[in-house]
């Protein structure tokens, strides 16, 4: 096997594994969002009571600290960033759950 073939094989394998992991993360995040009642006020691509997840992703695009900001906002709740309606705090969520949700939202809340 040539060096190029080996490199392509490794890259393809990594892509397939990471793609499967992302799909699992997206599915887990979507379930967590439903169980935490996020979907009662948010949708992926349209404003309901709160902003669309795609709008949240767009607002934080390119920000190095976006994951921390969105995680903290989910945990503490609040109002004013997207309007006067308050978002309830999700203080019961663990840090890894907050980061899973925030990462999913910042990725545009993909289905898979």
C-alpha atoms as an extended CHARMM CRD file, in Angstrom:
* protein
*
       112  EXT
         1         1  UNK       CA              0.0000000000        0.0000000000        0.0000000000  PROA      1               0.0000000000
         2         2  UNK       CA              1.3880000000        3.4000000000       -0.9000000000  PROA      2               0.0000000000
         3         3  UNK       CA              1.6640000000        6.2950000000        1.4990000000  PROA      3               0.0000000000
         4         4  UNK       CA             -1.1440000000        8.1480000000       -0.2990000000  PROA      4               0.0000000000
         5         5  UNK       CA             -3.4410000000        5.1110000000       -0.1340000000  PROA      5               0.0000000000
         6         6  UNK       CA             -2.7270000000        4.6760000000        3.5630000000  PROA      6               0.0000000000
         7         7  UNK       CA             -3.4050000000        8.3420000000        4.2330000000  PROA      7               0.0000000000
         8         8  UNK       CA             -6.6850000000        8.2070000000        2.3020000000  PROA      8               0.0000000000
         9         9  UNK       CA             -7.7430000000        5.0600000000        4.1560000000  PROA      9               0.0000000000
        10        10  UNK       CA             -7.0310000000        6.6640000000        7.5260000000  PROA      10              0.0000000000
        11        11  UNK       CA             -8.8480000000        9.8780000000        6.5550000000  PROA      11              0.0000000000
        12        12  UNK       CA            -11.8740000000        7.9560000000        5.2700000000  PROA      12              0.0000000000
        13        13  UNK       CA            -12.0350000000        5.8220000000        8.4030000000  PROA      13              0.0000000000
        14        14  UNK       CA            -11.7890000000        8.8970000000       10.6270000000  PROA      14              0.0000000000
        15        15  UNK       CA            -14.5440000000       10.6450000000        8.6610000000  PROA      15              0.0000000000
        16        16  UNK       CA            -16.8690000000        7.6550000000        8.9550000000  PROA      16              0.0000000000
        17        17  UNK       CA            -16.2240000000        7.2700000000       12.6850000000  PROA      17              0.0000000000
        18        18  UNK       CA            -16.5870000000       10.9730000000       13.4280000000  PROA      18              0.0000000000
        19        19  UNK       CA            -19.7230000000       11.1460000000       11.2530000000  PROA      19              0.0000000000
        20        20  UNK       CA            -21.2940000000        8.3290000000       13.2610000000  PROA      20              0.0000000000
        21        21  UNK       CA            -20.3060000000       10.0260000000       16.5150000000  PROA      21              0.0000000000
        22        22  UNK       CA            -21.8250000000       13.3200000000       15.3560000000  PROA      22              0.0000000000
        23        23  UNK       CA            -25.0450000000       11.5520000000       14.3890000000  PROA      23              0.0000000000
        24        24  UNK       CA            -25.2190000000        9.9340000000       17.8400000000  PROA      24              0.0000000000
        25        25  UNK       CA            -24.5220000000       13.2860000000       19.4990000000  PROA      25              0.0000000000
        26        26  UNK       CA            -27.2110000000       14.9810000000       17.4090000000  PROA      26              0.0000000000
        27        27  UNK       CA            -29.7370000000       12.2920000000       18.2910000000  PROA      27              0.0000000000
        28        28  UNK       CA            -28.8200000000       12.4810000000       21.9870000000  PROA      28              0.0000000000
        29        29  UNK       CA            -29.0110000000       16.2870000000       21.9550000000  PROA      29              0.0000000000
        30        30  UNK       CA            -32.4120000000       16.2530000000       20.2540000000  PROA      30              0.0000000000
        31        31  UNK       CA            -33.7530000000       13.8020000000       22.8570000000  PROA      31              0.0000000000
        32        32  UNK       CA            -32.3110000000       15.9150000000       25.6790000000  PROA      32              0.0000000000
        33        33  UNK       CA            -33.8260000000       19.0790000000       24.1670000000  PROA      33              0.0000000000
        34        34  UNK       CA            -37.2300000000       17.3880000000       24.0470000000  PROA      34              0.0000000000
        35        35  UNK       CA            -36.9710000000       16.0090000000       27.5890000000  PROA      35              0.0000000000
        36        36  UNK       CA            -35.8600000000       19.4220000000       28.9030000000  PROA      36              0.0000000000
        37        37  UNK       CA            -38.8190000000       21.1800000000       27.2260000000  PROA      37              0.0000000000
        38        38  UNK       CA            -36.5730000000       23.2490000000       24.9470000000  PROA      38              0.0000000000
        39        39  UNK       CA            -38.7050000000       22.2490000000       21.9720000000  PROA      39              0.0000000000
        40        40  UNK       CA            -41.8050000000       23.7500000000       23.6010000000  PROA      40              0.0000000000
        41        41  UNK       CA            -40.4090000000       27.2310000000       22.9170000000  PROA      41              0.0000000000
        42        42  UNK       CA            -37.7840000000       26.7120000000       20.2120000000  PROA      42              0.0000000000
        43        43  UNK       CA            -37.7430000000       25.2480000000       16.7270000000  PROA      43              0.0000000000
        44        44  UNK       CA            -34.8000000000       24.5660000000       14.4820000000  PROA      44              0.0000000000
        45        45  UNK       CA            -35.6140000000       27.0330000000       11.7250000000  PROA      45              0.0000000000
        46        46  UNK       CA            -38.3900000000       29.3530000000       12.9040000000  PROA      46              0.0000000000
        47        47  UNK       CA            -39.0920000000       31.5690000000       15.8620000000  PROA      47              0.0000000000
        48        48  UNK       CA            -41.6880000000       30.2770000000       18.2900000000  PROA      48              0.0000000000
        49        49  UNK       CA            -41.6800000000       31.7530000000       21.7940000000  PROA      49              0.0000000000
        50        50  UNK       CA            -37.8850000000       31.8230000000       21.6770000000  PROA      50              0.0000000000
        51        51  UNK       CA            -35.5130000000       32.2040000000       18.7570000000  PROA      51              0.0000000000
        52        52  UNK       CA            -34.8910000000       29.4980000000       16.1650000000  PROA      52              0.0000000000
        53        53  UNK       CA            -31.8260000000       27.4220000000       16.9560000000  PROA      53              0.0000000000
        54        54  UNK       CA            -30.3910000000       28.4360000000       13.5640000000  PROA      54              0.0000000000
        55        55  UNK       CA            -30.7000000000       32.0980000000       14.6130000000  PROA      55              0.0000000000
        56        56  UNK       CA            -28.8350000000       31.3720000000       17.8460000000  PROA      56              0.0000000000
        57        57  UNK       CA            -26.1080000000       29.6240000000       15.8300000000  PROA      57              0.0000000000
        58        58  UNK       CA            -25.8700000000       32.5840000000       13.4440000000  PROA      58              0.0000000000
        59        59  UNK       CA            -25.6700000000       35.1010000000       16.2920000000  PROA      59              0.0000000000
        60        60  UNK       CA            -22.7340000000       33.2620000000       17.8560000000  PROA      60              0.0000000000
        61        61  UNK       CA            -20.9380000000       32.2620000000       14.6410000000  PROA      61              0.0000000000
        62        62  UNK       CA            -17.2120000000       32.8440000000       14.8310000000  PROA      62              0.0000000000
        63        63  UNK       CA            -17.1560000000       33.4990000000       18.5780000000  PROA      63              0.0000000000
        64        64  UNK       CA            -14.4200000000       31.4920000000       20.2830000000  PROA      64              0.0000000000
        65        65  UNK       CA            -16.3800000000       31.3610000000       23.5510000000  PROA      65              0.0000000000
        66        66  UNK       CA            -19.7640000000       30.5630000000       22.0020000000  PROA      66              0.0000000000
        67        67  UNK       CA            -20.0330000000       27.0940000000       23.5670000000  PROA      67              0.0000000000
        68        68  UNK       CA            -19.4280000000       28.4880000000       27.0470000000  PROA      68              0.0000000000
        69        69  UNK       CA            -21.8020000000       31.4280000000       26.5050000000  PROA      69              0.0000000000
        70        70  UNK       CA            -24.6740000000       29.3150000000       25.2100000000  PROA      70              0.0000000000
        71        71  UNK       CA            -24.1220000000       26.6360000000       27.8690000000  PROA      71              0.0000000000
        72        72  UNK       CA            -24.2320000000       29.2940000000       30.6020000000  PROA      72              0.0000000000
        73        73  UNK       CA            -27.3420000000       30.8620000000       29.0950000000  PROA      73              0.0000000000
        74        74  UNK       CA            -29.1460000000       27.5090000000       29.0120000000  PROA      74              0.0000000000
        75        75  UNK       CA            -28.1800000000       26.8650000000       32.6260000000  PROA      75              0.0000000000
        76        76  UNK       CA            -29.1140000000       30.2870000000       34.0020000000  PROA      76              0.0000000000
        77        77  UNK       CA            -31.9830000000       31.2320000000       31.6900000000  PROA      77              0.0000000000
        78        78  UNK       CA            -32.8200000000       34.9060000000       31.3520000000  PROA      78              0.0000000000
        79        79  UNK       CA            -34.2790000000       37.3990000000       28.9360000000  PROA      79              0.0000000000
        80        80  UNK       CA            -33.3150000000       40.3610000000       26.8240000000  PROA      80              0.0000000000
        81        81  UNK       CA            -30.9750000000       38.7700000000       24.3010000000  PROA      81              0.0000000000
        82        82  UNK       CA            -33.7970000000       37.8140000000       21.9010000000  PROA      82              0.0000000000
        83        83  UNK       CA            -36.6930000000       39.7480000000       23.4180000000  PROA      83              0.0000000000
        84        84  UNK       CA            -38.5400000000       40.2310000000       26.6870000000  PROA      84              0.0000000000
        85        85  UNK       CA            -39.8970000000       36.6860000000       27.1500000000  PROA      85              0.0000000000
        86        86  UNK       CA            -37.7360000000       34.9390000000       29.7680000000  PROA      86              0.0000000000
        87        87  UNK       CA            -36.1830000000       31.5520000000       29.1540000000  PROA      87              0.0000000000
        88        88  UNK       CA            -36.4330000000       29.3370000000       32.2290000000  PROA      88              0.0000000000
        89        89  UNK       CA            -33.1840000000       28.1470000000       33.7780000000  PROA      89              0.0000000000
        90        90  UNK       CA            -32.0890000000       24.5720000000       33.1930000000  PROA      90              0.0000000000
        91        91  UNK       CA            -29.9210000000       24.4460000000       36.3200000000  PROA      91              0.0000000000
        92        92  UNK       CA            -30.6140000000       20.7340000000       36.7890000000  PROA      92              0.0000000000
        93        93  UNK       CA            -28.6260000000       19.8230000000       33.6600000000  PROA      93              0.0000000000
        94        94  UNK       CA            -25.0800000000       18.5560000000       34.1340000000  PROA      94              0.0000000000
        95        95  UNK       CA            -22.1770000000       20.3580000000       32.4700000000  PROA      95              0.0000000000
        96        96  UNK       CA            -21.7670000000       17.6720000000       29.8130000000  PROA      96              0.0000000000
        97        97  UNK       CA            -25.4930000000       17.8810000000       28.9940000000  PROA      97              0.0000000000
        98        98  UNK       CA            -25.2980000000       21.6830000000       28.7440000000  PROA      98              0.0000000000
        99        99  UNK       CA            -22.3340000000       21.4230000000       26.3710000000  PROA      99              0.0000000000
       100       100  UNK       CA            -24.0830000000       18.7440000000       24.3140000000  PROA      100             0.0000000000
       101       101  UNK       CA            -27.1500000000       20.9770000000       23.8900000000  PROA      101             0.0000000000
       102       102  UNK       CA            -25.1120000000       24.1240000000       23.2530000000  PROA      102             0.0000000000
       103       103  UNK       CA            -22.9000000000       22.4020000000       20.6880000000  PROA      103             0.0000000000
       104       104  UNK       CA            -25.9310000000       20.9880000000       18.9140000000  PROA      104             0.0000000000
       105       105  UNK       CA            -27.6250000000       24.3940000000       18.8250000000  PROA      105             0.0000000000
       106       106  UNK       CA            -24.4510000000       26.0930000000       17.6100000000  PROA      106             0.0000000000
       107       107  UNK       CA            -24.2380000000       23.4950000000       14.8130000000  PROA      107             0.0000000000
       108       108  UNK       CA            -27.7320000000       24.5580000000       13.6980000000  PROA      108             0.0000000000
       109       109  UNK       CA            -29.5480000000       21.7370000000       15.5590000000  PROA      109             0.0000000000
       110       110  UNK       CA            -28.8910000000       19.0860000000       12.9150000000  PROA      110             0.0000000000
       111       111  UNK       CA            -31.1630000000       16.0590000000       12.7160000000  PROA      111             0.0000000000
       112       112  UNK       CA            -28.1780000000       13.7640000000       12.2050000000  PROA      112             0.0000000000
